Amino acid sequence: MARGLTLGSRRAVVQLGVAALVALSCCALVVGAALAPAPPVVLPLLAVVCVGLPMAVAVEVPGAVRMLRRETRALAALRRHLAELPETPHPLED
């Protein structure tokens, strides 16, 4: 992970990555079922998995995005505060 991420933002990035991975894998399942005709018994299960699993994972996405935005705002506020501090010379320099 990136060096400056906190534990909460790392978790948010992982949640977003898992959501993307689930969506891609479900798309691959649908394409696989279309290219190699799946048995009729499997089609209802495939439909439930390919629709339900992304929906279940998508519940976490808004919270993860909110966490990343909150962290970005906090970091911007910290940088603004640091930019307002006066510059001081190093005590050991002439």
Secondary structure as UniProt FT lines:
FT   TURN            3..4
FT   HELIX           7..35
FT   TURN            36..37
FT   TURN            40..41
FT   HELIX           42..58
FT   TURN            59..60
FT   HELIX           61..84
FT   TURN            91..92
//
